[in-house]
Amino acid sequence: MSSTSFRPRLPGAVLAALSVGLLAAACGGSGGGAAAPGGPNAGVQVALSDGGCRPTPETVAAGPVTFTVTNSGTAKVTEAELQSNGRILGEKENITEGLNGDFSLRLDAGSYTVYCPGAAQDTWTFTVTGAAAPPTAPADTSLTKATQQYHDYVVSEVAALVPATKEFDDAVRAGDIPKAKSLYAPARTHYESIEPVAESFGNLDPDIDARINDVADPTKWTGFHRIEKALWADNSLSGMTPIANKLDADVATLQKNVATATYQPAQLANGASDLLDEVSTSKVTGEEDRYSHTDLWDFAANIAGARKAFELLQPALTAKDPQLAQQLEARFTDVTSGLAKYRQGNGYVDYSTVPPDQRRQLADAVNALAEPLSQVAGKVV
């Protein structure tokens, strides 16, 4: 999850003007390339600095747009978001000095906001004019099907998350530490597979999944990781009943929200890339589940969620770029095969037992997948 999600801000990953969903692209990805401002697949540069993140150009024509976020020398500002009507349409996180990344989406006419937390001027107006042309054949039908099926996938994952979380929280409320420990990782897999969607709903993601370094006031820390610390670090569930109650309520709110969410094809692609970014920034390092060392469960769930989005887009992508589709299929296989050797029973080994060289191998496989996956949004936007 975002390392900046504690801040007072609008939601977390994405939502198209009339849709809620996921959209952040993988770090350093190409997004399929950018064309001249105002034309098809218009390109917008967002340069991060201590002073702000003025978009260039500040006005484009409606239709596909690729935002390229760069950081040439600021430690204060590492993220840019596009927002509309109280929702984040797209974002690029973890853009530290010398890095860049991009995301693509299809925009309707209207006024938007580019937001870069931490900058002296953190909001900038961005305008889209005119009417967008419809997507071109042959991918229309398969893309429409993909977005509907992704909606169904998200709904089903959250439907599994609700009772799994309640069972976990029931053990917490009962003070049963061994049982709660056994239920922690299985419950979270349903969340991790669709986390970028959750990030789009205001403070739900930080409320459900914030790590200790994600919150400004530790006394207000809630969610899975707060209970994780109680279980493994404190070895006590004293005071955790209110946290468990809130977690149940937050997951129920998530279920209500995803029921009516809709998605753009590019959101599926960029969300898949975002899930890989989750792996590379917090799973491979071991910081996500730092007390329980159940990171590999999350790792596998992130990959599964990314693969689901890719598989739904695969028919359209194959029609447009069969070589890229074939490459991605092979690299997803490489990642899942590499992860399989860490299986233990119904889950995975304690991540603290995985030596640094093997962690590096996992990271290399993820990075090899992330680069071509970052191109998909530009192909299907």
C-alpha positions in Angstrom: 0.0 0.0 0.0 1.0 3.6 -0.4 3.7 4.9 2.0 1.9 8.2 1.9 -1.6 7.1 2.6 -1.7 8.6 6.1 -1.9 12.1 4.8 -5.2 14.0 4.5 -6.0 13.3 0.9 -8.4 12.2 -1.7 -8.6 8.4 -2.4 -5.9 6.0 -3.2 -5.6 4.6 -6.7 -8.1 5.2 -9.3 -11.4 5.9 -10.7 -12.4 7.0 -14.1 -14.7 10.0 -14.4 -17.8 7.9 -14.1 -16.1 4.8 -12.7 -14.2 3.6 -9.7 -11.1 1.4 -10.1 -7.5 1.0 -10.2 -4.9 2.7 -12.3 -1.4 3.3 -11.0 1.2 2.1 -13.5 4.4 0.2 -12.7 7.4 2.2 -11.7 9.4 3.3 -14.7 7.0 1.9 -17.3 6.5 3.3 -20.8 2.8 3.3 -20.8 2.8 2.7 -24.5 4.3 6.1 -25.5 2.9 9.6 -25.7 1.9 11.6 -28.7 1.6 15.4 -29.3 -0.5 17.3 -26.8 -4.1 17.3 -27.7 -3.8 14.5 -30.2 -4.6 10.8 -29.8 -2.8 9.4 -26.8 -1.7 12.9 -25.8 1.4 13.2 -23.6 1.5 15.2 -20.4 4.7 15.8 -18.5 4.5 16.1 -14.7 7.8 17.2 -13.2 8.0 16.8 -9.4 9.9 19.4 -7.5 9.8 21.0 -4.0 7.7 23.7 -5.5 5.0 21.6 -7.1 4.0 19.5 -10.1 2.7 21.7 -12.9 1.4 19.6 -15.8 2.7 20.4 -19.2 0.6 21.0 -21.2 -2.2 22.1 -18.9 -4.9 21.4 -21.5 -5.4 18.4 -23.8 -8.2 17.0 -26.0 -10.5 14.3 -24.6 -9.4 10.8 -25.3 -6.4 8.7 -24.3 -3.7 10.5 -22.3 -0.4 9.3 -21.0 1.0 11.1 -17.9 4.8 10.9 -17.5 6.0 11.7 -13.9 9.6 12.6 -13.4 11.8 13.6 -10.4 15.0 15.4 -11.1 15.9 16.3 -7.6 13.4 16.4 -4.8 13.2 14.2 -1.7 10.0 15.8 -0.5 7.8 15.0 -3.4 7.7 11.5 -4.8 4.1 11.1 -6.0 1.7 12.7 -8.5 -2.1 12.0 -8.8 -4.8 13.0 -11.2 -8.1 13.6 -9.4 -11.6 14.4 -10.4 -14.8 14.8 -8.4 -13.2 13.7 -5.1 -11.6 10.6 -6.6 -8.1 9.7 -7.8 -8.1 8.8 -11.5 -4.5 7.8 -11.7 -1.3 8.1 -9.7 2.4 7.4 -9.8 4.1 6.7 -6.5 7.6 6.1 -5.3 9.2 8.4 -8.0 12.3 9.2 -6.1 15.2 11.4 -7.5 16.3 10.2 -10.9 13.3 8.0 -11.5 10.3 8.3 -13.8 7.0 6.5 -14.4 3.8 6.9 -16.3 0.1 6.0 -16.4 -2.5 6.1 -19.2 -6.2 6.5 -19.2 -9.1 7.8 -21.3 -10.4 11.2 -20.1 -13.6 12.9 -20.8 -13.9 16.7 -21.1 -13.8 18.5 -17.7 -11.6 20.1 -15.1 -9.2 17.9 -13.2 -6.6 18.3 -10.5 -3.0 17.2 -10.4 -1.9 16.7 -6.8 1.6 16.1 -5.5 1.6 15.7 -1.7 4.5 17.4 0.1 5.1 20.2 -2.4 4.8 23.9 -1.6 2.0 24.1 -4.1 0.5 20.7 -4.1 -2.5 21.2 -6.5 -2.6 22.2 -10.1 -5.5 22.5 -12.5 -5.6 20.3 -15.6 -8.3 20.7 -18.3 -9.6 18.3 -20.9 -11.7 19.7 -23.8 -13.9 18.3 -26.5 -15.3 14.8 -27.0 -13.3 11.6 -27.1 -13.5 9.3 -30.1 -14.7 5.7 -29.2 -12.0 3.0 -28.9 -11.2 1.3 -32.2 -12.0 -2.2 -33.3 -11.1 -5.1 -33.1 -10.7 -4.8 -29.4 -14.0 -3.2 -28.4 -16.0 -6.3 -27.6 -13.3 -8.1 -25.8 -12.4 -5.0 -23.7 -16.0 -4.5 -22.7 -16.1 -8.1 -21.6 -12.8 -7.8 -19.8 -14.0 -4.8 -17.7 -17.2 -6.6 -16.7 -15.4 -9.8 -15.8 -12.9 -7.8 -13.7 -15.8 -6.2 -11.8 -17.1 -9.7 -11.1 -13.7 -10.9 -10.0 -13.3 -8.0 -7.6 -16.8 -8.5 -6.2 -16.0 -12.2 -5.6 -12.7 -11.6 -3.9 -14.3 -9.1 -1.5 -17.2 -11.5 -0.9 -14.5 -14.0 0.3 -12.7 -11.3 2.2 -15.7 -10.4 4.4 -16.2 -13.8 6.1 -12.5 -14.5 6.2 -11.8 -11.2 8.0 -14.7 -11.8 10.4 -13.4 -15.2 11.4 -10.0 -13.6 12.0 -11.5 -10.8 14.0 -13.7 -13.2 16.0 -10.4 -15.0 17.1 -9.0 -11.6 18.0 -12.1 -10.6 20.0 -11.9 -14.0 21.8 -8.2 -13.4 22.7 -7.2 -16.6 20.8 -3.7 -15.7 19.6 -2.8 -19.1 17.9 -6.1 -19.1 15.9 -5.8 -15.5 15.0 -2.2 -16.0 13.8 -3.4 -19.0 11.6 -6.1 -16.9 10.0 -4.2 -13.7 9.4 -2.4 -14.4 6.1 -5.3 -16.4 4.4 -7.7 -13.5 5.0 -5.4 -10.9 3.6 -4.9 -12.7 0.3 -8.4 -11.7 -0.8 -7.5 -8.1 0.0 -4.0 -8.1 -1.6 -5.3 -9.4 -4.9 -7.5 -6.3 -5.4 -5.8 -3.7 -3.3 -5.5 -1.0 -5.9 -9.3 -1.0 -6.1 -9.6 -0.5 -2.4 -7.1 2.4 -2.6 -9.6 4.3 -4.7 -12.1 4.6 -1.8 -10.9 7.4 0.3 -9.3 6.3 3.5 -10.4 2.7 3.3 -7.0 1.3 2.3 -5.0 3.0 5.0 -7.7 2.1 7.5 -7.5 -1.5 6.5 -3.9 -2.0 5.6 -1.6 0.8 6.8 1.8 -0.1 8.2 3.1 1.8 11.3 5.3 4.1 9.1 2.2 5.0 7.1 0.4 6.8 9.9 1.1 10.2 11.3 -0.4 9.4 14.7 0.3 5.8 15.9 -2.6 6.0 18.4 -4.9 6.1 15.4 -3.4 3.1 13.6 -6.0 0.5 12.6 -6.3 -2.5 10.3 -4.6 -5.8 9.7 -1.1 -4.7 10.4 -2.1 -3.1 13.8 -3.4 -6.5 14.8 -0.4 -8.2 13.3 1.9 -6.3 15.6 -0.3 -7.2 18.6 -0.1 -10.9 17.7 3.6 -11.3 16.8 5.4 -8.4 18.4 3.3 -7.7 21.6 2.0 -11.3 22.0 -1.1 -9.7 23.5 -4.6 -8.9 22.1 -5.4 -6.5 24.9 -7.2 -3.5 23.5 -7.7 -5.1 20.0 -11.4 -5.6 20.1 -12.2 -2.0 18.8 -9.6 -2.5 16.1 -11.2 -5.8 15.1 -14.6 -4.3 15.1 -13.5 -1.4 12.9 -11.7 -3.8 10.5 -15.0 -5.7 10.0 -16.8 -2.5 9.4 -14.3 -1.2 6.9 -14.3 -4.5 4.9 -18.1 -4.3 4.8 -17.8 -0.8 3.4 -15.4 -2.0 0.8 -17.9 -4.7 -0.2 -20.6 -2.1 -0.6 -18.4 0.1 -2.7 -17.1 -2.5 -5.2 -20.7 -3.6 -6.0 -21.2 -0.6 -8.2 -17.6 0.1 -9.3 -16.8 0.1 -13.0 -13.5 0.1 -14.8 -11.7 1.3 -17.9 -9.5 -1.3 -19.8 -6.4 0.8 -19.0 -7.3 0.6 -15.3 -7.0 -3.1 -15.4 -3.6 -2.9 -17.0 -2.3 -0.1 -14.8 -3.7 -1.8 -11.7 -1.9 -5.0 -12.6 1.3 -2.9 -12.8 0.5 -1.3 -9.5 0.2 -4.8 -7.9 3.7 -5.6 -9.2 4.9 -2.3 -7.7 3.5 -3.5 -4.4 5.6 -6.6 -4.6 8.8 -4.8 -5.5 8.4 -2.0 -2.9 7.1 -3.7 0.2 6.9 -7.5 -0.3 10.4 -8.4 -1.6 11.9 -6.1 1.1 10.0 -7.8 3.9 8.5 -4.6 5.2 4.9 -5.4 4.5 4.4 -8.1 7.1 7.4 -7.3 9.2 6.1 -9.0 12.4 4.5 -12.1 11.0 6.9 -12.6 8.0 3.9 -13.8 5.9 5.0 -11.6 3.0 5.0 -14.4 0.5 1.3 -14.9 0.9 0.8 -11.2 -0.1 3.4 -11.6 -2.8 1.4 -14.5 -4.3 -1.9 -12.6 -4.0 -0.5 -9.5 -5.7 0.8 -11.7 -8.6 -2.5 -13.5 -8.9 -4.5 -10.3 -9.0 -2.1 -8.9 -11.7 -2.4 -12.1 -13.7 -6.2 -12.0 -13.6 -6.2 -8.5 -15.0 -3.8 -9.5 -17.7 -5.7 -12.7 -18.7 -8.9 -10.7 -19.1 -7.1 -8.2 -21.4 -5.2 -10.9 -23.2 -7.6 -11.3 -26.2 -7.6 -7.6 -27.0 -3.8 -7.4 -26.4 -3.2 -10.4 -28.6 -5.2 -8.7 -31.4 -3.0 -5.5 -31.1 0.4 -6.9 -30.1 0.6 -10.7 -30.1 4.4 -10.6 -29.3 3.8 -8.6 -26.2 1.0 -10.9 -25.1 3.2 -13.9 -25.6 6.1 -12.4 -23.7 3.9 -11.5 -20.7 2.4 -15.0 -20.5 5.9 -16.4 -20.3 7.1 -14.0 -17.7 4.0 -14.5 -15.5 4.9 -18.2 -15.7 8.4 -17.5 -14.6 7.3 -15.5 -11.6 4.7 -18.0 -10.4 7.2 -20.9 -10.9 9.8 -19.1 -8.9 7.3 -18.5 -6.1 6.0 -22.1 -6.1 9.2 -23.5 -4.5 8.4 -21.6 -1.3 5.1 -23.3 -0.9 4.5 -25.0 2.5 1.3 -26.8 3.1 -1.6 -24.5 2.1 0.6 -21.4 2.3 4.2 -20.3 2.2 7.4 -20.4 4.3 8.3 -17.7 6.8 9.8 -15.0 4.7 12.6 -14.4 7.2 14.0 -17.8 6.2 14.4 -16.7 2.5 18.1 -15.6 2.0 19.0 -12.3 0.3 20.2 -14.0 -2.9 16.8 -15.8 -3.3 14.9 -12.6 -2.6 16.9 -11.0 -5.3 15.9 -13.7 -7.8 12.3 -13.1 -6.9 12.7 -9.4 -7.4 14.5 -9.9 -10.8 11.6 -12.1 -12.0 9.1 -9.5 -11.0 11.1 -6.7 -12.6 11.4 -8.7 -15.8 7.6 -8.9 -15.8 6.9 -5.3 -14.8 8.6 -3.7 -17.8 6.5 -5.3 -20.6 3.4 -5.2 -18.4 3.7 -1.4 -18.1 3.2 -1.2 -21.9 -0.3 -2.7 -21.8 -2.2 0.3 -20.7 -1.0 2.3 -23.7 -2.2 -0.6 -26.0 -5.7 -0.8 -24.6 -6.6 2.7 -23.5 
